[in-house]
Amino acid sequence: MQERLTDDLPEPLPGSYVDDNLRNTYSDRLFKAWLLDDSPVIIYVLIEHKNGMCLSLTV
């Protein structure tokens, strides 16, 4: 997919599709980008995160 996108930075869009009950462990972001043929495309990113310290992920 990357080779079909322009080099322009994606534009952040407002909105979220994560249910209120899941917001403690999930975040999401929407972006608008452009394909080389000038067609718009929406990119959705879903991020799972943990609250608190995870001992297996120590730095």
N, C-alpha and C positions, 0 to 999 in steps of 0.2 A: 504494500500500500504506500509506503514512504516514497517510492520512486514516482508515484502518480501525483504527489502533493507539490504545490509551489513552495518556494523558499520563504514565503512570507510567514511571519509569526502567527500562530492561531489566535483568534480573538476569544477571550473568556466570555461566556454567556451566563446570564442569571438563571437560577433554577436548581432544583435538586429532585431526585427521584427516590432517595433513601427514605424509607418509612421512619416516622418519628421514634418508633420502638427500637430501631437499629442504629440510631445516630451515635450511640456510645462506642460502637465498634466499626462503623462504616462511614465514609465520606465519599462524595462524588463531585465531579466537575464536568461541565459541558464546554466545548470549544467549537468555534466555527472556523473552518479552514477552506482552502480552495484547491481544486484539482487543476492540473495543467490545462485541461480543456475549458477552464473558467466556470466549472460547476461547483457549487458550494457543497460542503460535506460537514456533518456534525460528528464530532469525536466525543465519546462518552468515556470517562475514566472513573472506575470504582476502586476505592482504596479501603482495604481492611486494616484497622489499627487496633492496638491494644492499649488499654489504660493501665497504668501501674508498671512496676518493674518486672521484667521477665528474666530470670536468672540464666537461662540458656542463651541470652543475647547480650551478655556483658561485653563491654568494650575493653 
